[in-house]
C-alpha cells in the first residue's frame, strides 16, 4: 500500500500525507517496549507511511534510536526522516530518577539544555545522526523556539540554511504550537516548511488567520500536528484531554456535536479530523503520534476513509466550522 505524497514547500523533499509522529515510541507518558516500537514503525510502513518525525527531546534520544533501528532495513531513498534542534542532551551520570516531569517514562540519564546557537545546531544534528544511524537528515525543524525567537532567527536559522546549502539536510523549518511566531519565521526567512501543532484542527483554526495564507503565498509547506488536539477529537468523552489538559465543557460539547454529524454521514470523527487540514493548499502532511501497530494501521485507515462533501457542508450549516474555512471538497 502507498499513500499520496506531496512536495514539502519548494524543496525537493516529498512527504506522505500521513506522518508517523515518533514521540510516543520515546515513551511519551507511558512506556513502550522496543518490540512494540519496532512493530509500530513496520505497521506504518506497510500502511504506506514514508514520513517519520522525531526529536532529541522525545525520551532523551530514545525515540531517535528506536526509529533509526526500525528503519535500518528499509531503502534509504524511500523514506523521509525529520528531527529537530534547539535542545542539547547533556549526560547526567548520577541519573537522578526518571524524566516524567518532562512527559517521558525514561531514566533521567541526560538533561536538556536550550541551545539555538550555530554551534548548538551543528552539535545537535551530529548527535541525532549518530542516534538515528543515518548519514543525512531530510528535514530539520527548530523545535519550540518560543522563548528564544531572536537567537533562533539570528543564529540557528542561518546555520540551518548553510547546512541545507551544503546538502547536509534536505529541507529546513520550524515546529511550534503557536501560529503567530511561525508567521514571523515565514515572513522573515527562507524556510521550506513549518510544523504547526494543534492550531489547524476541526476545533481550532488559529493557523488560518495569517500563517497558512502566507505559507501558501511564499511556497512554504505546512505539516499539521495535533489534529486530534491531544485526544478530544479522537474520542470525545468527559475525561478527554484538549492540548494535554482536561477538555473544557464547551469544547467537549462541540466535539460531541462534530462526532454526531460525522456519524450521520457514516464517517468516524477521526477520519474527518485527519482529512480536514488538506482543505488548505499549503498543507502537505498530517502528523499523528503512534505507539503501536494497531494505532498505525488505524491512522492510515481513517486518513483514507471517504469523507463526503455533504459532511463539510453540514458542519458549516450548523456553525461547527466557520463559513470561510476551506474544506477538502473545495480543494478538489
C-alpha positions as CSV (number, residue, x, y, z in Angstrom):
1,X,0.0,0.0,0.0
2,X,1.2,3.5,-0.7
3,X,-0.1,6.9,0.5
4,X,-0.3,10.1,-1.6
5,X,2.8,12.2,-1.4
6,X,3.2,16.0,-1.6
7,X,6.1,18.3,-2.1
8,X,7.3,19.9,1.1
9,X,7.1,23.6,0.1
10,X,9.5,24.4,-2.7
11,X,12.0,21.8,-1.5
12,X,12.8,18.5,-3.3
13,X,11.6,16.6,-0.3
14,X,8.3,14.7,-0.7
15,X,6.2,13.5,2.2
16,X,3.3,11.2,2.6
17,X,0.1,12.8,3.7
18,X,0.3,10.7,6.9
19,X,3.4,11.3,9.0
20,X,4.5,9.0,11.8
21,X,5.0,11.1,15.0
22,X,7.6,9.2,17.0
23,X,7.3,11.0,20.4
24,X,5.2,8.0,21.6
25,X,7.9,5.5,20.9
26,X,10.1,7.6,23.1
27,X,7.9,6.6,26.0
28,X,5.7,9.6,26.0
29,X,3.7,9.4,29.3
30,X,3.9,5.6,29.4
31,X,6.5,3.0,28.5
32,X,6.6,1.3,25.1
33,X,8.8,-1.8,24.6
34,X,11.5,-1.9,21.9
35,X,9.4,-4.6,20.2
36,X,6.2,-2.5,20.3
37,X,8.1,0.5,18.9
38,X,9.5,-1.6,16.0
39,X,6.1,-3.1,15.3
40,X,4.5,0.3,15.1
41,X,7.1,1.6,12.6
42,X,6.8,-1.5,10.5
43,X,3.0,-1.4,10.5
44,X,3.1,2.2,9.4
45,X,5.4,1.3,6.6
46,X,3.1,-1.5,5.5
47,X,0.3,1.0,5.5
48,X,2.2,3.3,3.1
49,X,3.7,5.8,5.5
50,X,7.1,7.1,4.4
51,X,7.5,10.2,6.5
52,X,8.7,9.8,10.1
53,X,9.2,12.6,12.6
54,X,11.3,12.5,15.8
55,X,13.4,14.8,18.1
56,X,16.1,14.5,20.7
57,X,13.6,15.8,23.2
58,X,11.4,12.7,22.9
59,X,12.5,10.3,25.5
60,X,16.0,11.8,25.8
61,X,17.0,10.4,22.5
62,X,15.2,7.1,22.8
63,X,12.7,8.0,20.0
64,X,15.6,8.7,17.6
65,X,17.4,5.4,18.5
66,X,14.3,3.3,18.1
67,X,13.2,5.0,14.9
68,X,16.6,4.6,13.3
69,X,16.8,0.9,14.3
70,X,13.3,0.2,13.0
71,X,14.1,1.8,9.6
72,X,17.6,0.3,9.2
73,X,16.5,-2.4,6.8
74,X,14.5,-0.1,4.6
75,X,15.9,1.5,1.4
76,X,17.1,4.9,2.5
77,X,15.8,6.6,-0.7
78,X,12.3,5.5,0.1
79,X,11.6,7.4,3.3
80,X,11.9,10.8,4.8
81,X,13.0,11.5,8.4
82,X,12.7,14.8,10.2
83,X,14.2,15.7,13.5
84,X,14.7,18.9,15.5
85,X,17.3,21.2,17.0
86,X,17.2,23.5,20.0
87,X,17.7,21.2,22.9
88,X,21.2,19.6,23.5
89,X,21.2,16.4,25.6
90,X,23.8,16.6,28.3
91,X,24.7,13.4,30.2
92,X,23.9,13.3,33.9
93,X,26.0,10.3,35.3
94,X,24.2,10.4,38.6
95,X,20.9,9.5,36.8
96,X,18.6,11.0,39.3
97,X,15.2,9.3,38.9
98,X,13.1,9.5,35.8
99,X,12.0,12.1,33.2
100,X,8.3,12.0,33.8
101,X,8.4,15.7,34.8
102,X,9.1,16.3,31.1
103,X,6.5,13.8,30.0
104,X,8.6,10.8,29.2
105,X,8.8,7.5,31.1
106,X,12.6,7.0,30.8
107,X,15.5,7.2,33.2
108,X,16.9,10.8,33.5
109,X,20.2,9.8,32.0
110,X,20.5,13.3,30.4
111,X,19.2,16.8,30.9
112,X,18.1,19.1,28.2
113,X,19.9,22.4,27.6
114,X,18.3,25.0,25.3
115,X,20.8,25.9,22.6
116,X,19.9,27.8,19.4
117,X,23.4,28.9,18.7
118,X,25.0,28.0,15.3
119,X,27.4,25.6,17.2
120,X,24.5,24.1,19.0
121,X,22.6,23.4,15.8
122,X,25.7,21.6,14.4
123,X,26.2,19.5,17.5
124,X,22.5,18.6,17.8
125,X,22.4,17.3,14.2
126,X,25.6,15.4,14.6
127,X,24.2,13.8,17.8
128,X,20.9,13.0,16.0
129,X,22.7,11.4,13.1
130,X,24.6,9.1,15.5
131,X,21.4,8.1,17.4
132,X,19.5,7.5,14.1
133,X,22.3,5.7,12.5
134,X,21.9,7.8,9.3
135,X,24.3,9.8,7.2
136,X,21.8,12.6,6.4
137,X,18.6,14.0,7.7
138,X,15.9,15.0,5.3
139,X,14.1,17.7,7.3
140,X,15.3,19.6,10.4
141,X,13.0,21.8,12.4
142,X,13.9,24.4,15.0
143,X,12.0,23.0,18.0
144,X,9.8,25.2,20.2
145,X,11.9,28.4,20.0
146,X,9.1,30.3,21.8
147,X,11.3,31.9,24.4
148,X,14.4,32.1,22.1
149,X,13.0,33.7,18.9
150,X,15.7,36.3,18.3
151,X,18.5,33.8,18.7
152,X,16.7,31.2,16.6
153,X,16.3,33.8,13.9
154,X,19.7,35.3,14.1
155,X,21.9,32.2,14.7
156,X,20.1,28.9,14.4
157,X,18.2,29.6,11.2
158,X,21.2,30.9,9.2
159,X,23.2,27.8,10.3
160,X,20.4,25.5,9.1
161,X,20.3,27.4,5.8
162,X,24.0,26.9,5.4
163,X,23.6,23.1,6.1
164,X,20.9,23.0,3.5
165,X,23.2,24.7,1.0
166,X,25.9,22.1,1.9
167,X,23.5,19.2,1.4
168,X,23.7,18.0,5.0
169,X,20.0,18.4,5.3
170,X,17.3,18.5,2.6
171,X,14.8,20.9,4.0
172,X,14.5,23.2,7.0
173,X,11.7,24.5,9.1
174,X,10.3,25.5,12.5
175,X,8.0,23.5,14.7
176,X,5.7,25.2,17.3
177,X,2.2,25.1,18.7
178,X,1.7,28.8,18.2
179,X,0.8,30.3,14.8
180,X,1.9,33.9,15.4
181,X,5.7,33.3,15.8
182,X,5.7,30.8,13.0
183,X,4.2,33.5,10.8
184,X,7.2,35.7,11.7
185,X,9.6,33.0,10.6
186,X,7.8,32.5,7.3
187,X,7.8,36.2,6.7
188,X,11.5,36.9,7.6
189,X,13.3,33.7,6.4
190,X,13.6,31.3,3.5
191,X,12.1,28.2,5.2
192,X,10.9,25.2,3.4
193,X,8.3,24.1,6.0
194,X,6.6,24.7,9.3
195,X,5.2,22.2,11.7
196,X,2.1,23.6,13.3
197,X,0.7,21.7,16.3
198,X,-2.9,21.9,17.4
199,X,-3.7,25.2,15.7
200,X,-5.3,24.0,12.5
201,X,-8.0,21.4,13.5
202,X,-11.7,21.0,13.5
203,X,-11.7,22.8,16.9
204,X,-9.1,25.4,16.3
205,X,-8.4,27.2,13.1
206,X,-6.0,29.8,14.5
207,X,-3.4,29.0,11.9
208,X,-5.7,30.2,9.1
209,X,-5.7,33.9,10.3
210,X,-2.2,34.7,8.9
211,X,0.1,31.7,8.8
212,X,-1.4,29.4,6.2
213,X,-2.2,32.1,3.7
214,X,1.3,33.5,4.0
215,X,2.8,30.0,3.7
216,X,0.9,29.3,0.6
217,X,1.9,32.6,-0.9
218,X,5.6,32.0,-0.1
219,X,5.7,28.4,-1.1
220,X,6.3,27.1,2.4
221,X,4.9,23.6,3.2
222,X,2.8,23.1,6.3
223,X,2.8,19.9,8.4
224,X,-0.1,19.8,10.8
225,X,0.4,18.1,14.1
226,X,-2.1,17.6,16.9
227,X,-5.0,17.1,14.6
228,X,-6.9,15.4,17.4
229,X,-5.9,18.2,19.9
230,X,-4.3,15.6,22.1
231,X,-7.3,13.3,22.2
232,X,-10.6,15.2,22.3
233,X,-11.2,14.8,18.5
234,X,-10.1,11.1,18.7
235,X,-12.6,10.1,21.3
236,X,-14.7,12.9,22.8
237,X,-15.8,11.9,26.3
238,X,-15.9,13.6,29.7
239,X,-12.3,12.6,30.7
240,X,-10.8,13.5,27.3
241,X,-7.9,15.9,27.0
242,X,-7.6,19.0,24.9
243,X,-4.0,20.2,24.4
244,X,-2.9,17.9,27.1
245,X,-5.2,19.2,29.8
246,X,-8.8,18.4,30.8
247,X,-11.1,19.4,28.0
248,X,-13.3,22.4,28.8
249,X,-17.0,21.6,28.8
250,X,-17.8,23.9,25.9
251,X,-15.2,22.2,23.7
252,X,-16.3,18.8,24.7
253,X,-19.9,19.7,23.7
254,X,-18.7,21.0,20.4
255,X,-16.6,17.8,19.8
256,X,-19.6,15.7,20.5
257,X,-21.6,17.7,18.0
258,X,-18.9,17.2,15.4
259,X,-19.0,13.5,16.1
260,X,-22.8,13.3,15.8
261,X,-22.6,15.0,12.3
262,X,-19.9,12.6,11.2
263,X,-21.8,9.6,12.4
264,X,-24.8,10.7,10.4
265,X,-22.6,10.6,7.3
266,X,-21.1,7.2,8.2
267,X,-17.7,8.8,8.9
268,X,-15.5,8.3,12.0
269,X,-14.7,11.7,13.7
270,X,-11.1,10.7,13.5
271,X,-11.3,10.5,9.7
272,X,-12.8,14.0,9.4
273,X,-10.2,15.3,11.8
274,X,-7.3,14.0,9.8
275,X,-8.8,14.9,6.4
276,X,-9.8,18.4,7.3
277,X,-6.4,20.2,7.1
278,X,-6.0,19.2,3.5
279,X,-8.6,21.6,2.5
280,X,-5.9,24.3,2.6
281,X,-3.4,24.1,-0.3
282,X,-0.4,24.8,2.0
283,X,-0.8,21.6,4.0
284,X,1.4,18.8,2.8
285,X,1.1,16.3,5.6
286,X,-0.7,15.5,8.9
287,X,1.4,14.1,11.7
288,X,-0.1,11.6,14.1
289,X,1.6,10.3,17.3
290,X,1.7,6.5,17.1
291,X,2.8,4.0,19.7
292,X,1.5,0.6,18.4
293,X,1.0,-1.3,15.3
294,X,-2.8,-1.1,15.8
295,X,-2.7,2.7,16.1
296,X,-0.6,2.9,12.9
297,X,-3.0,0.8,10.9
298,X,-6.0,2.7,12.3
299,X,-4.4,6.1,11.4
300,X,-3.8,5.1,7.8
301,X,-7.3,3.6,7.5
302,X,-9.1,6.7,8.8
303,X,-7.0,9.0,6.8
304,X,-8.0,7.2,3.6
305,X,-11.7,6.9,4.7
306,X,-14.0,8.6,2.2
307,X,-15.5,11.9,3.6
308,X,-18.5,13.1,1.5
309,X,-18.8,16.7,0.6
310,X,-22.1,16.9,2.3
311,X,-20.4,16.4,5.7
312,X,-18.4,19.5,5.3
313,X,-21.4,21.4,4.1
314,X,-23.4,20.3,7.2
315,X,-20.6,21.3,9.6
316,X,-20.7,24.8,8.1
317,X,-24.5,24.9,8.1
318,X,-24.6,24.0,11.8
319,X,-21.9,26.6,12.7
320,X,-19.4,23.9,13.7
321,X,-17.0,25.2,11.1
322,X,-16.8,28.9,10.1
323,X,-18.1,29.5,6.6
324,X,-14.8,30.9,5.3
325,X,-12.7,27.8,6.3
326,X,-11.5,25.9,3.3
327,X,-12.6,22.2,3.3
328,X,-11.3,19.3,1.2
329,X,-14.1,19.2,-1.4
330,X,-13.2,22.9,-2.2
331,X,-9.6,21.9,-2.6
332,X,-10.6,19.3,-5.2
